[in-house]
Amino acid sequence: MGRADERAADAGVPDASDMRAYAAAFVERVTARNRLPLDYSAASLRLVDFLVDGLRRGGTDEEGARETLFRLGAYVGEVLVRRAGAVWVDFDAGQRAYFGQPVGVRMPDGRVWNPLGKVRNRFDAGGPEESLQRFWLTLHGRVRREVA
């Protein structure tokens, strides 16, 4: 499948170059309405755990949660970009097949991570082993970086 075909398969899904703006628009919208402290801090990932768990407990089905989970995953990825030195990357065909997502982040040490999939796993499985806050605490390849 060529790059154009991959894009067509993900119509409406932002690519790596759009993820920072996509996450920022989500944060602006959700914080204005609900006053949630999504401030791109590592501590805010605990709130993401709470929000995903709320979707699960509220009985939201997989299809109904898809867009919200993608947005929360974009937020988690942007935390990695701003706080750990990661950069957004478009996955190649093999990575897309493996991760089940079109984009992810590359850490300063070259490792590729899938924050969108981590949020999805939290929704599907729940439990502390799928915590986004724990993901941050055990994340390999990060550097300490404070970027607004």
N, C-alpha and C positions, 0 to 999 in steps of 0.2 A: 504494500500500500504506500503510495507516495505521500508527500507532505500535504498536498492539496486535498487528497482523499481523507487523510487523517483529520484535517480541519473540518471538512464537510461532515464527518462522522460526529464531531463535537460542536455542531452549529450552536452558536450562542455561548460557548465556553471560552473564557478569556485565555490568551496564550501567556507565556511567561512575562512578556513585556507589559502586559496589562494588569498583572496580578497586584501590584502595589496599589494602583488606583482602585481596583476592584475591592480590595480589603478596606481601603480608606473610606470608600463610599458606604460599605456595609457598616463600618464602625460609626460613621457620622449619622447614618439613619437610625441605627439601633440605640446609640447613646442619647440622641436627641429625644427619642420617644420614651425610652425606659430608664434613662440615667444609669446605665450599666457602666461600671468602671473598666471598660476595655481600653487600656492605655498602652498597649504593646509591651507591657512588662511581663517578665517570667511569672510573676505572682498572679497575673490575670488569667493564666492558663487553668488555674483552679476554677475560675468562673466558667470557662469553656466546658470543663468537666461537668459542672453543675447544670449548665444549659443543655448539654447533650443528654444527661441523665433525666432532665425534666421532659425532654421530648419522648424518651423511652417510657417513662412512668405515665406520661399523658396519653399513651396509646397511639401516638403518631405512627403511621405505617411507613415503610421504607420509601415508597414513592412520595408520600406527603412530606417527608423530611429531607428529601434529596437536595433541594436548593439551599435550605438552611444549613445542612451539613457541609455543603460545598463552601458556603460563605464562611462558616466557622473554620473550616480547613484553610481557607485563604488567610484568615486572621492568624491562625497558628503559624502558617508559613511566614507571614510578615513579621511575627515576633522573632522567628529564627533569623530573618534577614536583618532586622534592626538590632537585635541583641546578641546574635551569635556569629555574625559575619557571613551568613549564607547569601546566595544569590538565587533568584528564580530561574529555572531552566525548563525548556520544553523537552519532554521525554521523547526519545526515539521510539520506533515501533516496538522493539523488544522490551524497553522499559514500560511502555504503555500497556503491553500485554501482561507484564509481571505485576506492575503496581495497580493496574486498572484505573489509572488517572492520566490526564494529558500533560500535567505539569507537576513539578516538585521543586526542591531546593538542593543546591550543591553547597556543601560546607567548605570552609577554607582548606581542609585536608583532602578535598576531592570526593568525599563520600556523598552519595545522593540519598536524600530522604523524601518520604512521601507524607507530608502533613495532612493532605486531603484524605488519604487512606487511613491515617491514624485516627482522625475524627470519626470516620465511617466505622472503624473497628470498635471505637468506644460506644457508638450507637448500637452496633450489632451484638457485641459481647458484654459491654459494661464491665464493671469490676475494676479493682485497683490496678491490675496488670495492664489495662488499656488506658490508664490515666494520662492526659496530656501534660499535666504537671510533672508526673513521673517521667514521661518521655523527655521533657526538658532536663530534668535532673540527671538522667542517665545518657544524655545525648553525646555521642562521640563526635569529635572534629570541630567543636565550637571554639571560638575565641570571644573574649569579652569585648563587646563593642556597644557603645551608646550612640545611636543615630536617631535623630528625630524624623 
